[in-house]
Amino acid sequence: MVRVLQKMREMTPERLWVAVGLFHAGVLALLVGFDARWRGREACGREPRRWAVTLARDVFLIAVVIYVVSLLATLVANRTWTGRLHLGQISLRLLGQALFIEGPLLGILLAWRHRAMQQRGKAVILAAAAVLLAAIHVDAYYIEPRMLVPRHYVIEPRAGTASERSIRILHITDIQTPRIGAHEEKALRLGLSYKPDLIVMTGDYVQDALGQPTEIQAAADLRALMARIGFTAPLGVFATEGDVGPPCHVVFAGTSVRCLPDQSARVDLPGGGTVSITGLTRGRGRERDPRVLGRLLAAAPEADYRIVISHAPDFISAMPVNVDLALAGHTHGGQVVIPFFGPPRTAIRLPRRYAGGLNDYRGTPIHVSRGVGMEQGFDIPVRFLCPPEIGVLDLRLSDRARLVRSGPVGRPTGPPVKSGS
């Protein structure tokens, strides 16, 4: 009964749409007032520097007011807000809508007024800004989220000479969707087209913010999709826990996927040799104590090669020993990347460069996938200069029966591999 009452106090998708309606009504009213300040020759005809300073000041002020409106609209839409309100997530989502919907409208309106006042140069600048915002909107909301980039890496052995043998690992993470559709099917089929020896999945398989019925249906549809396309590999499919959605064993119940919550498994390799795979739970994936990870790794079965998988990559900073490969997700690559800077937000404590791709961390190769999906539910659903991806990693084996864990990390092979399909 308590859980039911708590759910009644939480924000729901229906209440979100109420907040969206209230917010945009408020923003449009603000834009009418903003437009009134820029009517006439005096406002449009200021000398260029004063014009730019005045415009920047007015835009900043209206942005602050719009942010307040986003908070108020969320509170009013969910008056019983003693439960989970998702205030920060929804306000950011509403701000993004204002930037990319009302922003271009305001730019076009101001450009039209400046042109009418014979301020053609300023009109061109304003129109160009409006077009740029509209283009980013189309790319970030509609184009990039539907893209799928396969990235291929070769990881050299940590000791000894590379042999002819290698393990091809398919790394898929952060599907994070409230419904399974064509995009998710494309990702899994594309991964299988590379004929992986081993498949690893590192968390956040379905979205849970939209209610239990939604996540249960999404998990069932994911299992059905995997069965329909034969999503498996000769050495098996291994998975670990994520931050959202049901537990791993619930998502993959009845499938051949083996979940490893702070557990390890050993796999025999064709032609000899073994590999151990250690999966970390949510808490261990953010572990700061090397002793805890040391005990977990010490309990793993002895093997020639060691792989550690986790949803979050933070654990790598507390790893007491080097392993042959670490795999993680969680970051989505930041989802938004600023040119010449990178992702402004990565949701990890590691340096920004570890938000995506294959990197070396103090002698251990770690691959952090940017993920198949993106933030959904009440979050802002965008990707900009950071398309979804799957990872294909060829772990080359050493000609030695056992590795001395030291030596160079792998190297990326360059541009994404063609899918061949």
C-alpha positions as CSV (number, residue, x, y, z in Angstrom):
1,M,0.0,0.0,0.0
2,V,2.8,2.4,0.9
3,R,4.5,1.6,-2.5
4,V,1.2,2.4,-4.3
5,L,0.8,5.7,-2.6
6,Q,4.5,6.5,-3.3
7,K,3.9,5.8,-7.0
8,M,0.9,8.1,-7.0
9,R,3.1,10.9,-5.8
10,E,5.8,10.4,-8.4
11,M,6.0,12.2,-11.7
12,T,4.4,10.2,-14.5
13,P,4.6,10.6,-18.3
14,E,1.1,12.1,-18.3
15,R,2.1,14.7,-15.8
16,L,5.3,15.4,-17.8
17,W,3.1,16.3,-20.9
18,V,1.2,18.7,-18.6
19,A,4.5,20.3,-17.5
20,V,5.6,20.5,-21.2
21,G,2.3,22.3,-22.1
22,L,2.6,24.8,-19.2
23,F,6.2,25.4,-19.9
24,H,5.8,26.3,-23.6
25,A,2.8,28.5,-22.9
26,G,5.0,30.4,-20.4
27,V,7.9,30.6,-22.8
28,L,5.8,31.9,-25.6
29,A,4.4,34.6,-23.3
30,L,8.0,35.6,-22.4
31,L,9.0,35.8,-26.1
32,V,6.2,38.2,-26.8
33,G,7.6,40.5,-24.1
34,F,11.2,40.0,-25.4
35,D,10.1,40.9,-28.9
36,A,8.5,44.1,-27.7
37,R,11.9,45.2,-26.4
38,W,13.4,44.9,-29.9
39,R,10.8,46.7,-31.9
40,G,11.7,49.9,-33.7
41,R,14.7,51.5,-35.2
42,E,16.3,52.5,-31.9
43,A,16.7,49.0,-30.6
44,C,17.8,47.5,-33.9
45,G,20.0,50.4,-35.0
46,R,22.4,50.4,-32.0
47,E,26.1,50.5,-32.9
48,P,27.4,46.9,-33.3
49,R,29.2,46.5,-30.0
50,R,26.4,48.0,-27.9
51,W,23.9,45.9,-29.9
52,A,25.7,42.7,-29.2
53,V,26.1,43.4,-25.5
54,T,22.4,44.4,-25.2
55,L,21.3,41.3,-27.1
56,A,23.5,39.0,-25.0
57,R,22.3,40.5,-21.7
58,D,18.6,40.2,-22.7
59,V,19.1,36.6,-23.9
60,F,20.8,35.7,-20.6
61,L,18.0,37.3,-18.5
62,I,15.3,35.5,-20.5
63,A,17.2,32.2,-20.1
64,V,17.2,32.6,-16.3
65,V,13.5,33.4,-16.3
66,I,12.8,30.4,-18.6
67,Y,14.7,28.2,-16.2
68,V,12.5,29.4,-13.3
69,V,9.5,28.7,-15.5
70,S,10.7,25.1,-16.2
71,L,10.9,24.5,-12.4
72,L,7.5,26.0,-11.7
73,A,5.8,24.1,-14.6
74,T,7.2,20.8,-13.2
75,L,6.0,21.6,-9.7
76,V,2.5,22.6,-10.8
77,A,2.1,19.6,-13.1
78,N,2.8,17.3,-10.1
79,R,1.3,19.0,-7.2
80,T,1.7,15.9,-5.0
81,W,5.5,16.3,-5.4
82,T,6.5,14.6,-2.1
83,G,7.7,11.6,-4.2
84,R,10.2,11.5,-7.0
85,L,9.7,14.7,-9.0
86,H,12.7,14.3,-11.4
87,L,13.0,18.1,-11.1
88,G,16.5,18.5,-12.4
89,Q,16.0,16.0,-15.3
90,I,12.8,17.5,-16.5
91,S,14.0,21.1,-16.2
92,L,17.0,20.3,-18.3
93,R,14.7,18.6,-20.9
94,L,12.4,21.6,-21.0
95,L,15.4,24.0,-21.4
96,G,16.6,21.9,-24.3
97,Q,13.2,22.2,-25.9
98,A,13.1,26.0,-25.4
99,L,16.6,26.3,-26.9
100,F,15.9,24.3,-30.0
101,I,12.2,25.2,-30.6
102,E,11.5,28.7,-29.4
103,G,15.1,29.7,-29.9
104,P,15.0,29.4,-33.7
105,L,11.6,31.1,-33.7
106,L,12.9,34.0,-31.8
107,G,16.0,34.2,-34.0
108,I,13.8,34.4,-37.2
109,L,11.5,36.9,-35.6
110,L,14.4,39.2,-34.6
111,A,16.0,38.8,-38.0
112,W,12.8,39.8,-39.7
113,R,12.5,42.9,-37.5
114,H,16.1,43.9,-38.2
115,R,15.7,43.5,-41.9
116,A,12.6,45.7,-41.8
117,M,14.7,48.3,-40.1
118,Q,17.3,48.0,-42.9
119,Q,19.8,46.3,-40.6
120,R,20.7,43.6,-43.1
121,G,24.0,42.5,-41.5
122,K,22.5,42.0,-38.1
123,A,19.5,40.2,-39.7
124,V,21.9,37.8,-41.4
125,I,23.6,37.0,-38.1
126,L,20.3,36.4,-36.3
127,A,19.0,34.2,-39.2
128,A,22.2,32.2,-39.3
129,A,22.0,31.6,-35.5
130,A,18.4,30.4,-35.9
131,V,19.3,28.0,-38.8
132,L,22.3,26.7,-36.7
133,L,20.0,25.9,-33.7
134,A,17.4,24.3,-36.0
135,A,20.1,22.1,-37.6
136,I,21.5,21.0,-34.2
137,H,18.0,20.2,-33.1
138,V,17.4,17.9,-36.1
139,D,20.8,16.2,-35.7
140,A,20.7,15.8,-31.9
141,Y,17.1,14.7,-31.6
142,Y,16.3,12.8,-34.8
143,I,19.5,11.8,-36.7
144,E,22.2,10.8,-34.4
145,P,20.1,8.9,-31.9
146,R,19.1,6.6,-34.8
147,M,22.7,6.2,-36.1
148,L,24.8,3.1,-35.1
149,V,28.6,3.1,-35.5
150,P,30.6,-0.1,-35.2
151,R,34.1,0.6,-33.7
152,H,36.8,-2.0,-34.0
153,Y,39.9,-2.3,-31.9
154,V,42.9,-4.8,-31.8
155,I,44.3,-5.4,-28.4
156,E,47.9,-6.7,-28.4
157,P,49.0,-9.3,-25.8
158,R,50.4,-7.9,-22.6
159,A,53.5,-10.1,-22.7
160,G,55.2,-12.3,-25.2
161,T,54.7,-12.4,-28.9
162,A,51.3,-12.2,-30.5
163,S,50.2,-15.5,-32.0
164,E,47.9,-16.1,-34.8
165,R,45.0,-16.6,-32.4
166,S,42.7,-14.0,-31.1
167,I,39.3,-13.7,-29.3
168,R,36.7,-11.5,-31.0
169,I,34.6,-9.9,-28.3
170,L,31.4,-8.0,-29.0
171,H,30.7,-5.3,-26.4
172,I,27.2,-4.0,-26.2
173,T,25.9,-1.7,-23.4
174,D,23.3,0.9,-22.5
175,I,20.5,-0.2,-24.8
176,Q,18.4,1.7,-22.2
177,T,15.1,1.8,-24.0
178,P,11.5,1.8,-22.9
179,R,10.6,-0.2,-26.0
180,I,12.4,-2.6,-28.3
181,G,12.3,-1.6,-31.9
182,A,14.2,-1.4,-35.2
183,H,17.2,0.4,-33.7
184,E,17.8,-2.2,-31.0
185,E,17.4,-5.1,-33.5
186,K,19.8,-3.4,-35.9
187,A,22.4,-3.1,-33.1
188,L,22.2,-6.8,-32.1
189,R,22.2,-8.0,-35.7
190,L,25.1,-5.8,-36.6
191,G,27.0,-7.2,-33.7
192,L,26.4,-10.7,-34.7
193,S,27.5,-9.9,-38.3
194,Y,31.1,-9.7,-36.9
195,K,30.9,-13.3,-35.8
196,P,32.1,-12.7,-32.2
197,D,33.6,-15.5,-30.2
198,L,32.4,-13.9,-27.0
199,I,29.6,-11.4,-26.2
200,V,29.7,-9.1,-23.2
201,M,26.9,-6.8,-22.1
202,T,27.6,-4.2,-19.5
203,G,24.3,-3.0,-18.1
204,D,21.3,-0.6,-18.5
205,Y,19.3,-2.8,-20.8
206,V,15.8,-1.3,-20.5
207,Q,14.5,2.0,-19.1
208,D,12.7,1.9,-15.8
209,A,11.6,5.6,-15.3
210,L,8.3,5.2,-17.1
211,G,6.8,2.6,-14.7
212,Q,7.1,-1.1,-14.0
213,P,4.8,-2.3,-16.8
214,T,6.9,-0.5,-19.4
215,E,10.2,-2.0,-18.1
216,I,8.7,-5.5,-17.8
217,Q,7.4,-5.3,-21.4
218,A,10.7,-4.0,-22.7
219,A,12.7,-6.8,-21.0
220,A,10.3,-9.4,-22.5
221,D,10.6,-7.9,-25.9
222,L,14.4,-7.9,-25.6
223,R,14.5,-11.6,-24.7
224,A,12.1,-12.3,-27.6
225,L,14.4,-10.4,-30.0
226,M,17.5,-12.3,-28.8
227,A,15.7,-15.6,-29.3
228,R,14.5,-14.7,-32.7
229,I,17.9,-13.6,-34.1
230,G,19.9,-16.2,-32.3
231,F,21.9,-13.8,-30.2
232,T,24.6,-16.0,-28.9
233,A,28.3,-16.8,-29.4
234,P,30.5,-19.9,-29.2
235,L,32.2,-18.9,-25.9
236,G,28.9,-17.6,-24.4
237,V,27.1,-14.3,-23.6
238,F,28.0,-12.7,-20.2
239,A,26.4,-9.7,-18.6
240,T,26.6,-7.5,-15.6
241,E,24.3,-5.3,-13.6
242,G,23.4,-1.7,-14.6
243,D,21.9,1.3,-12.9
244,V,18.5,1.3,-14.4
245,G,15.9,-1.4,-15.2
246,P,15.3,-4.8,-13.5
247,P,18.3,-6.9,-12.2
248,C,20.3,-8.7,-14.8
249,H,18.9,-12.1,-14.0
250,V,15.4,-10.8,-14.4
251,V,16.1,-9.1,-17.8
252,F,17.7,-12.2,-19.2
253,A,15.6,-14.9,-17.4
254,G,15.2,-18.0,-19.6
255,T,18.0,-17.0,-22.0
256,S,21.5,-18.3,-22.3
257,V,23.0,-15.1,-21.0
258,R,25.0,-15.6,-17.8
259,C,24.9,-12.8,-15.3
260,L,27.9,-12.2,-13.1
261,P,27.0,-10.1,-10.1
262,D,30.4,-9.9,-8.3
263,Q,31.1,-13.4,-9.6
264,S,33.5,-15.0,-12.1
265,A,33.3,-17.6,-14.8
266,R,36.0,-19.5,-16.7
267,V,35.8,-20.3,-20.3
268,D,37.9,-22.8,-22.3
269,L,39.4,-21.4,-25.5
270,P,39.5,-23.3,-28.7
271,G,43.1,-24.5,-29.3
272,G,43.9,-24.4,-25.6
273,G,44.0,-21.8,-22.8
274,T,41.4,-20.3,-20.6
275,V,39.9,-16.9,-19.9
276,S,38.2,-15.8,-16.7
277,I,35.5,-13.1,-16.7
278,T,34.7,-11.3,-13.6
279,G,31.5,-9.2,-13.4
280,L,31.0,-6.3,-11.0
281,T,27.7,-5.2,-9.4
282,R,26.7,-1.5,-9.3
283,G,28.5,-0.8,-6.1
284,R,31.7,-2.7,-7.0
285,G,31.8,-0.9,-10.3
286,R,32.4,2.3,-8.4
287,E,34.7,0.7,-5.8
288,R,37.4,2.9,-4.3
289,D,39.1,0.3,-2.1
290,P,41.7,-1.8,-3.9
291,R,41.4,-4.5,-1.2
292,V,37.8,-5.2,-2.0
293,L,38.5,-5.7,-5.7
294,G,41.6,-7.6,-4.8
295,R,39.6,-10.2,-2.8
296,L,37.0,-10.4,-5.6
297,L,39.7,-11.1,-8.3
298,A,41.5,-13.5,-6.0
299,A,38.3,-15.6,-5.8
300,A,38.1,-15.9,-9.6
301,P,39.2,-19.2,-11.1
302,E,42.7,-19.3,-12.3
303,A,43.0,-18.6,-16.1
304,D,45.5,-17.6,-18.8
305,Y,43.6,-14.3,-19.5
306,R,41.5,-12.2,-17.3
307,I,38.6,-9.9,-18.2
308,V,36.7,-7.6,-15.9
309,I,33.3,-6.3,-16.8
310,S,31.3,-3.5,-15.1
311,H,28.6,-1.0,-15.9
312,A,30.5,2.0,-14.5
313,P,34.3,2.3,-15.3
314,D,35.3,4.0,-12.1
315,F,36.5,0.7,-10.6
316,I,39.6,0.9,-12.8
317,S,41.2,3.5,-10.5
318,A,41.1,1.0,-7.6
319,M,42.2,-2.1,-9.5
320,P,45.0,-3.7,-7.5
321,V,46.4,-5.6,-10.4
322,N,46.5,-5.3,-14.2
323,V,44.1,-7.5,-16.2
324,D,44.1,-8.2,-19.9
325,L,41.0,-6.2,-20.6
326,A,38.3,-4.2,-18.7
327,L,35.0,-3.4,-20.3
328,A,32.4,-0.8,-19.1
329,G,29.6,1.5,-20.3
330,H,27.5,4.0,-18.3
331,T,28.9,7.2,-19.8
332,H,27.1,7.2,-23.2
333,G,30.2,9.0,-24.3
334,G,28.7,12.0,-22.6
335,Q,25.9,12.0,-25.2
336,V,26.8,15.6,-26.1
337,V,30.3,16.5,-27.3
338,I,31.6,20.0,-27.7
339,P,34.1,20.4,-30.5
340,F,37.7,20.8,-29.2
341,F,36.6,20.2,-25.7
342,G,34.8,16.9,-25.4
343,P,31.8,15.9,-23.3
344,P,30.9,18.4,-20.6
345,R,29.3,15.7,-18.5
346,T,30.6,12.1,-18.2
347,A,29.0,10.9,-14.9
348,I,32.3,9.3,-13.9
349,R,35.2,10.4,-11.7
350,L,37.8,9.4,-14.2
351,P,39.3,12.0,-16.6
352,R,37.1,13.0,-19.5
353,R,39.1,11.0,-22.1
354,Y,37.9,7.7,-20.5
355,A,34.3,8.5,-21.4
356,G,34.6,6.5,-24.5
357,G,36.8,4.3,-26.7
358,L,39.8,2.1,-25.8
359,N,42.4,3.6,-23.5
360,D,45.2,2.6,-21.2
361,Y,44.8,3.1,-17.5
362,R,48.1,2.5,-15.7
363,G,48.8,-0.6,-17.8
364,T,45.3,-2.0,-18.1
365,P,43.4,-1.6,-21.4
366,I,39.9,-0.4,-20.7
367,H,37.1,-0.1,-23.3
368,V,34.2,2.2,-22.4
369,S,31.4,1.9,-25.0
370,R,29.3,5.0,-25.8
371,G,26.3,2.7,-25.8
372,V,23.5,1.7,-28.1
373,G,20.8,3.9,-26.6
374,M,20.7,7.2,-24.6
375,E,19.1,8.8,-21.6
376,Q,15.3,8.5,-21.9
377,G,12.4,8.5,-19.5
378,F,12.4,12.1,-18.1
379,D,15.9,12.9,-19.2
380,I,16.8,14.9,-22.3
381,P,16.9,12.4,-25.2
382,V,19.7,13.8,-27.4
383,R,23.0,12.8,-28.9
384,F,25.3,15.4,-30.5
385,L,28.6,14.5,-32.1
386,C,28.4,11.3,-30.1
387,P,26.5,8.6,-32.1
388,P,25.5,5.2,-30.6
389,E,27.9,2.4,-31.1
390,I,28.8,-1.2,-30.6
391,G,32.3,-2.3,-29.8
392,V,34.2,-5.1,-31.6
393,L,37.5,-6.0,-29.9
394,D,40.0,-8.5,-31.1
395,L,42.0,-9.7,-28.1
396,R,45.1,-11.2,-29.6
397,L,46.6,-14.1,-27.6
398,S,50.1,-14.5,-26.6
399,D,52.3,-17.4,-27.7
400,R,53.0,-18.0,-24.1
401,A,50.8,-20.3,-22.0
402,R,50.7,-17.8,-19.2
403,L,51.0,-14.0,-19.4
404,V,53.2,-11.8,-17.3
405,R,50.9,-8.9,-17.0
406,S,53.0,-6.0,-18.3
407,G,53.6,-4.4,-21.6
408,P,51.8,-2.3,-24.2
409,V,48.1,-1.8,-24.5
410,G,46.2,-2.3,-27.7
411,R,45.7,0.2,-30.5
412,P,42.6,1.3,-32.3
413,T,42.5,0.1,-35.9
414,G,41.3,3.5,-37.2
415,P,38.0,4.3,-38.7
416,P,34.9,2.2,-38.0
417,V,34.8,-1.2,-39.7
418,K,32.3,-1.7,-42.5
419,S,29.5,-4.0,-41.4
420,G,29.5,-6.0,-44.6
421,S,25.7,-6.2,-44.5
